[in-house]
Amino acid sequence: MGVRHAVVAGGGIGGLTAAVALSRRGWRVTVCERALALTGIGAGIVLAPNALRALESIGLGPAVSVGESLAGVLGLRTSDGAWLSRTGAAASRYGLPARAVHRGFLIDALAAALPPGALRLGVSVGGVDEAAEGAVVVRTSAGELRADAVVAADGLRSALRGQLFPRHPGPRHAGETGWRAVLSGAGLPALPAAETWGKGERFGIVPLADGRVYVYATAVAGPGTRPADHRAELVRRFGGWHDPIPALLDRLDRREPDPVTILHHDFHELAVPLPRFHSGRVALLGDAAHAMTPNLGQGGCQAIEDAVVLAHLLAGDTGVPAALAAYTEARLGRTTRISRRSRRMGDFARLSHPLAVSVRNFAVRATPSAVTTRGLDTLLGWQPPPGPAPALGSAQSSSRSVDIKGEEQQR
């Protein structure tokens, strides 16, 4: 058997992780990313122990271990600063401390681990067609590609999901909107990672491994709600909350030397689970398969899990269709449970009636820590599939991308 070829649609966290994992299991990979450059778009992401364990299993532990981990107490607070709950750091229980990094850092680390020439920028995937001799033809904006397997990692509004499951209702607005930004941490005291709950609003603070601070905020809002001035809207909603929130909001106005970008997006999810995560020789992962609300911080982590499990199964002796059926079996139930749990958490957190908020806060305070810990175990205690360490191949090679014209360019 010759070297098998996988085409990955989408160069986000899930797609790049899948490409790296497959290449280290002996597959030739082509990643088609419609953007013209892999930029540092996005804000922060918390790599929980389950995601870090997955990355370690494909040899990427050192690449994402730069800087400080999330240490100390994590918890929930009220808008006046009172603690609703606090938990210790994850390292003592799960063997690895959670790490919060900028998404751009993670994307760069994954792209650097790709084999030379694997990444094709400015190329979108429009669909797939069956071909003879157990292969598929991938229709891209730069022409057709023949593949043994296709990984649909093309996001919330996946074109491939639409082709494979045309009757699925697709993403649904989750009733909230959110803001994200990364701020300088210079001059600030050590900040615990915490989320503050108000009446239909939340504000989160997460120290990043590089010394910056990731902040996010949410509010109940209908689809398409767009304030004229995002900073003014955040100050209006959260400026009277506990320290250090006002001081962090002041930094949103900083222009030099590092101007702050405020990202604003509505929340969407695949509220109706897909019947399966594969069709023939195509597998869906990440948001294309199970887009979920961000209330548990597991969207990116589950995409990483997907990628590692998929590569492990495709490295086996079974044929591609059988491996992808096993992938659905391994991933559909877990991700559906996590998605539903995230939705319930969001419903709970965004309560706005004063009486409901009081009852909610009392319930959180009264919940024994042992109960909270058992709930976290199902998320963070996940283990990657056993198997031999993958060959690192070109892990130390410089990564090259190919633009839409097919010209190699050094990244």
Secondary structure, 3 states (H helix, E strand, C coil): CCCCEEEEECCCHHHHHHHHHHHCCCCEEEEEECCCCCCCCCCEEEECHHHHHHHHHCCCCHHHCCCCCCCCCEEEEECCCCEEEEECCCHHHHCCCCEEEEHHHHHHHHHHCCCCCCEEECCCEEEEEEECCCEEEEEECCEEEEECEEEECCCCCCHHHHHHCCCCCCCEEEEEEEEEEEECCCCCCCCCCEEEECCCEEEEEEECCCCCEEEEEEEECCCCCCCCCHHHHHHHHHCCCCCCHHHHHHHCCCCCCCCCCCEEEEEEECCCCCCCCEECCEEECCHHHHCCCHHHCCHHHHHHHHHHHHHHHHCCCCCHHHHHHHHHHHHHHHHHHHHHHHHHHHHHHCCCCHHHHHHHHHHHHHCCHHHHHHHHHHHHCCCCCCCCCCCCCCCCCCCEEECCCCCEEEC
